[in-house]
């Protein structure tokens, strides 16, 4: 459902897929830092449900963002690279989080690592959004 919401929002004329991605990443930071303090089952359900919905919006915005940034001609190559990098992250993330937890004997560190990586990706996405908006404005400049 959240992929559909992210895709639908990306197709609206009043928004940009990169901005939706950045906002989703910023919102996904919240549950990753809150989860270590959850004690009741319902708090886990709410946190994981919110995290899943928000990260689904990021996935739904990937194709529209790539098309707006690179054009339709580069979509297949760009999507392949993005998918490969996501696969590497999915393969390397859990063992690294497990190593961190085993070394420091603190299970919350894996979630803090997740939150720190989300903060870094939100910062990079914010920079990309600013650079993209500056480039879009420059397209309309007229040289005298």
Secondary structure in CASP SS format (residue, H / E / C, confidence):
PFRMAT SS
TARGET T0000
AUTHOR 0000-0000-0000
METHOD secondary structure of the structure
MODEL  1
X C 1.00
X H 1.00
X H 1.00
X H 1.00
X H 1.00
X H 1.00
X H 1.00
X H 1.00
X H 1.00
X H 1.00
X H 1.00
X C 1.00
X C 1.00
X C 1.00
X C 1.00
X C 1.00
X H 1.00
X H 1.00
X H 1.00
X H 1.00
X H 1.00
X H 1.00
X H 1.00
X H 1.00
X H 1.00
X H 1.00
X H 1.00
X H 1.00
X H 1.00
X H 1.00
X H 1.00
X H 1.00
X H 1.00
X H 1.00
X H 1.00
X H 1.00
X H 1.00
X C 1.00
X C 1.00
X C 1.00
X H 1.00
X H 1.00
X H 1.00
X H 1.00
X H 1.00
X H 1.00
X H 1.00
X H 1.00
X H 1.00
X H 1.00
X H 1.00
X H 1.00
X H 1.00
X H 1.00
X H 1.00
X H 1.00
X H 1.00
X H 1.00
X H 1.00
X H 1.00
X C 1.00
X H 1.00
X H 1.00
X H 1.00
X H 1.00
X H 1.00
X H 1.00
X H 1.00
X H 1.00
X H 1.00
X C 1.00
X H 1.00
X H 1.00
X H 1.00
X H 1.00
X H 1.00
X H 1.00
X H 1.00
X H 1.00
X H 1.00
X H 1.00
X H 1.00
X H 1.00
X H 1.00
X H 1.00
X H 1.00
X H 1.00
X H 1.00
X H 1.00
X H 1.00
X H 1.00
X H 1.00
X H 1.00
X H 1.00
X H 1.00
X H 1.00
X H 1.00
X H 1.00
X H 1.00
X H 1.00
X H 1.00
X H 1.00
X H 1.00
X H 1.00
X C 1.00
X C 1.00
X C 1.00
X H 1.00
X H 1.00
X H 1.00
X H 1.00
X H 1.00
X H 1.00
X H 1.00
X H 1.00
X H 1.00
X H 1.00
X H 1.00
X H 1.00
X H 1.00
X H 1.00
X H 1.00
X H 1.00
X H 1.00
X H 1.00
X H 1.00
X H 1.00
X H 1.00
X H 1.00
X H 1.00
X H 1.00
X H 1.00
X H 1.00
X H 1.00
X H 1.00
X H 1.00
X H 1.00
X H 1.00
X H 1.00
X C 1.00
X C 1.00
X C 1.00
X C 1.00
X C 1.00
END
